[in-house]
Amino acid sequence: MSVLARNRSISKLKFYVNAKNIHVKLMDLCQRDFGVKMIRNIVIHKNRMEPEDAETLANLAEKYYGTPKLPAKYPERIVEKYFNTIWDISTAMLHNVICAYTLWPTCKAEAEERRIYQDRAIASCEVLIVELELASRELDVSADKYKQYIAMLDEEVGLLKGWRKSDNKRFKDLK
């Protein structure tokens, strides 16, 4: 028995909501300099202090943040590179999810176009995972800081693949 259109509840669209949440969280991560700002500031300000204060600060930093391995003149261009890359890919991922969702195929060509958007969204998630892993390594940030983002991206890949699979079944008879 089918439900009348006026009686249907709004779908939660987990893949869509999750994509927006990932985008917001990654934008927040970018704006916080990927978690290196505190260590970078400690290293930069250490050079401006008296030797005793610098030693005290270094001991506190080591105790609470681990040994900073960043050079005294931390290369801003590295943070900026990851900022731009992750920002752009995250935006592209969200746009591809939105574009795929707004298409309702009535012919095979539209179904293929929707699948292309889904594939691009999946690829963007995979690239974001790799970029976060590289940022963790390059910026010398604990990988634990990025685990939540990688887990969200893995979940999103699974949701998008499930959505794509259900579309394959639903639209297989289109001409």
MODELLER restraints for C-alpha pairs under 7 A, 6 or more apart:
rsr = mdl.restraints
at = mdl.atoms
rsr.add(forms.Gaussian(group=physical.xy_distance, feature=features.Distance(at['CA:15:A'], at['CA:156:A']), mean=6.13, stdev=0.5))
rsr.add(forms.Gaussian(group=physical.xy_distance, feature=features.Distance(at['CA:15:A'], at['CA:159:A']), mean=5.44, stdev=0.5))
rsr.add(forms.Gaussian(group=physical.xy_distance, feature=features.Distance(at['CA:15:A'], at['CA:160:A']), mean=6.21, stdev=0.5))
rsr.add(forms.Gaussian(group=physical.xy_distance, feature=features.Distance(at['CA:16:A'], at['CA:97:A']), mean=6.78, stdev=0.5))
rsr.add(forms.Gaussian(group=physical.xy_distance, feature=features.Distance(at['CA:18:A'], at['CA:156:A']), mean=6.60, stdev=0.5))
rsr.add(forms.Gaussian(group=physical.xy_distance, feature=features.Distance(at['CA:19:A'], at['CA:94:A']), mean=5.93, stdev=0.5))
rsr.add(forms.Gaussian(group=physical.xy_distance, feature=features.Distance(at['CA:19:A'], at['CA:156:A']), mean=6.83, stdev=0.5))
rsr.add(forms.Gaussian(group=physical.xy_distance, feature=features.Distance(at['CA:20:A'], at['CA:94:A']), mean=6.60, stdev=0.5))
rsr.add(forms.Gaussian(group=physical.xy_distance, feature=features.Distance(at['CA:22:A'], at['CA:152:A']), mean=6.80, stdev=0.5))
rsr.add(forms.Gaussian(group=physical.xy_distance, feature=features.Distance(at['CA:23:A'], at['CA:90:A']), mean=5.68, stdev=0.5))
rsr.add(forms.Gaussian(group=physical.xy_distance, feature=features.Distance(at['CA:23:A'], at['CA:91:A']), mean=6.83, stdev=0.5))
rsr.add(forms.Gaussian(group=physical.xy_distance, feature=features.Distance(at['CA:23:A'], at['CA:94:A']), mean=6.90, stdev=0.5))
rsr.add(forms.Gaussian(group=physical.xy_distance, feature=features.Distance(at['CA:27:A'], at['CA:87:A']), mean=6.50, stdev=0.5))
rsr.add(forms.Gaussian(group=physical.xy_distance, feature=features.Distance(at['CA:30:A'], at['CA:83:A']), mean=5.38, stdev=0.5))
rsr.add(forms.Gaussian(group=physical.xy_distance, feature=features.Distance(at['CA:33:A'], at['CA:79:A']), mean=6.47, stdev=0.5))
rsr.add(forms.Gaussian(group=physical.xy_distance, feature=features.Distance(at['CA:35:A'], at['CA:141:A']), mean=6.97, stdev=0.5))
rsr.add(forms.Gaussian(group=physical.xy_distance, feature=features.Distance(at['CA:36:A'], at['CA:141:A']), mean=6.63, stdev=0.5))
rsr.add(forms.Gaussian(group=physical.xy_distance, feature=features.Distance(at['CA:39:A'], at['CA:68:A']), mean=6.26, stdev=0.5))
rsr.add(forms.Gaussian(group=physical.xy_distance, feature=features.Distance(at['CA:40:A'], at['CA:70:A']), mean=6.95, stdev=0.5))
rsr.add(forms.Gaussian(group=physical.xy_distance, feature=features.Distance(at['CA:40:A'], at['CA:74:A']), mean=6.55, stdev=0.5))
rsr.add(forms.Gaussian(group=physical.xy_distance, feature=features.Distance(at['CA:43:A'], at['CA:72:A']), mean=5.62, stdev=0.5))
rsr.add(forms.Gaussian(group=physical.xy_distance, feature=features.Distance(at['CA:44:A'], at['CA:72:A']), mean=5.75, stdev=0.5))
rsr.add(forms.Gaussian(group=physical.xy_distance, feature=features.Distance(at['CA:44:A'], at['CA:73:A']), mean=6.66, stdev=0.5))
rsr.add(forms.Gaussian(group=physical.xy_distance, feature=features.Distance(at['CA:46:A'], at['CA:54:A']), mean=5.07, stdev=0.5))
rsr.add(forms.Gaussian(group=physical.xy_distance, feature=features.Distance(at['CA:82:A'], at['CA:135:A']), mean=6.75, stdev=0.5))
rsr.add(forms.Gaussian(group=physical.xy_distance, feature=features.Distance(at['CA:86:A'], at['CA:128:A']), mean=6.54, stdev=0.5))
rsr.add(forms.Gaussian(group=physical.xy_distance, feature=features.Distance(at['CA:89:A'], at['CA:124:A']), mean=6.07, stdev=0.5))
rsr.add(forms.Gaussian(group=physical.xy_distance, feature=features.Distance(at['CA:89:A'], at['CA:128:A']), mean=6.80, stdev=0.5))
rsr.add(forms.Gaussian(group=physical.xy_distance, feature=features.Distance(at['CA:93:A'], at['CA:121:A']), mean=4.68, stdev=0.5))
rsr.add(forms.Gaussian(group=physical.xy_distance, feature=features.Distance(at['CA:93:A'], at['CA:124:A']), mean=5.32, stdev=0.5))
rsr.add(forms.Gaussian(group=physical.xy_distance, feature=features.Distance(at['CA:93:A'], at['CA:125:A']), mean=6.79, stdev=0.5))
rsr.add(forms.Gaussian(group=physical.xy_distance, feature=features.Distance(at['CA:96:A'], at['CA:117:A']), mean=5.12, stdev=0.5))
rsr.add(forms.Gaussian(group=physical.xy_distance, feature=features.Distance(at['CA:96:A'], at['CA:118:A']), mean=6.65, stdev=0.5))
rsr.add(forms.Gaussian(group=physical.xy_distance, feature=features.Distance(at['CA:96:A'], at['CA:120:A']), mean=6.47, stdev=0.5))
rsr.add(forms.Gaussian(group=physical.xy_distance, feature=features.Distance(at['CA:96:A'], at['CA:121:A']), mean=5.30, stdev=0.5))
rsr.add(forms.Gaussian(group=physical.xy_distance, feature=features.Distance(at['CA:97:A'], at['CA:117:A']), mean=6.76, stdev=0.5))
rsr.add(forms.Gaussian(group=physical.xy_distance, feature=features.Distance(at['CA:97:A'], at['CA:118:A']), mean=6.41, stdev=0.5))
rsr.add(forms.Gaussian(group=physical.xy_distance, feature=features.Distance(at['CA:97:A'], at['CA:121:A']), mean=5.96, stdev=0.5))
rsr.add(forms.Gaussian(group=physical.xy_distance, feature=features.Distance(at['CA:99:A'], at['CA:117:A']), mean=6.63, stdev=0.5))
rsr.add(forms.Gaussian(group=physical.xy_distance, feature=features.Distance(at['CA:100:A'], at['CA:114:A']), mean=4.81, stdev=0.5))
rsr.add(forms.Gaussian(group=physical.xy_distance, feature=features.Distance(at['CA:100:A'], at['CA:117:A']), mean=5.20, stdev=0.5))
rsr.add(forms.Gaussian(group=physical.xy_distance, feature=features.Distance(at['CA:100:A'], at['CA:118:A']), mean=6.01, stdev=0.5))
rsr.add(forms.Gaussian(group=physical.xy_distance, feature=features.Distance(at['CA:103:A'], at['CA:114:A']), mean=6.25, stdev=0.5))
rsr.add(forms.Gaussian(group=physical.xy_distance, feature=features.Distance(at['CA:105:A'], at['CA:111:A']), mean=4.94, stdev=0.5))
rsr.add(forms.Gaussian(group=physical.xy_distance, feature=features.Distance(at['CA:107:A'], at['CA:174:A']), mean=5.39, stdev=0.5))
rsr.add(forms.Gaussian(group=physical.xy_distance, feature=features.Distance(at['CA:107:A'], at['CA:175:A']), mean=5.49, stdev=0.5))
rsr.add(forms.Gaussian(group=physical.xy_distance, feature=features.Distance(at['CA:108:A'], at['CA:174:A']), mean=5.21, stdev=0.5))
rsr.add(forms.Gaussian(group=physical.xy_distance, feature=features.Distance(at['CA:108:A'], at['CA:175:A']), mean=5.23, stdev=0.5))
rsr.add(forms.Gaussian(group=physical.xy_distance, feature=features.Distance(at['CA:111:A'], at['CA:171:A']), mean=6.82, stdev=0.5))
rsr.add(forms.Gaussian(group=physical.xy_distance, feature=features.Distance(at['CA:115:A'], at['CA:164:A']), mean=6.72, stdev=0.5))
rsr.add(forms.Gaussian(group=physical.xy_distance, feature=features.Distance(at['CA:118:A'], at['CA:160:A']), mean=6.76, stdev=0.5))
rsr.add(forms.Gaussian(group=physical.xy_distance, feature=features.Distance(at['CA:118:A'], at['CA:164:A']), mean=6.79, stdev=0.5))
rsr.add(forms.Gaussian(group=physical.xy_distance, feature=features.Distance(at['CA:122:A'], at['CA:157:A']), mean=5.55, stdev=0.5))
rsr.add(forms.Gaussian(group=physical.xy_distance, feature=features.Distance(at['CA:122:A'], at['CA:160:A']), mean=6.66, stdev=0.5))
rsr.add(forms.Gaussian(group=physical.xy_distance, feature=features.Distance(at['CA:125:A'], at['CA:153:A']), mean=5.77, stdev=0.5))
rsr.add(forms.Gaussian(group=physical.xy_distance, feature=features.Distance(at['CA:125:A'], at['CA:157:A']), mean=6.57, stdev=0.5))
rsr.add(forms.Gaussian(group=physical.xy_distance, feature=features.Distance(at['CA:129:A'], at['CA:150:A']), mean=5.73, stdev=0.5))
rsr.add(forms.Gaussian(group=physical.xy_distance, feature=features.Distance(at['CA:129:A'], at['CA:153:A']), mean=6.90, stdev=0.5))
rsr.add(forms.Gaussian(group=physical.xy_distance, feature=features.Distance(at['CA:132:A'], at['CA:146:A']), mean=6.91, stdev=0.5))
rsr.add(forms.Gaussian(group=physical.xy_distance, feature=features.Distance(at['CA:136:A'], at['CA:142:A']), mean=6.47, stdev=0.5))
rsr.add(forms.Gaussian(group=physical.xy_distance, feature=features.Distance(at['CA:136:A'], at['CA:143:A']), mean=5.76, stdev=0.5))
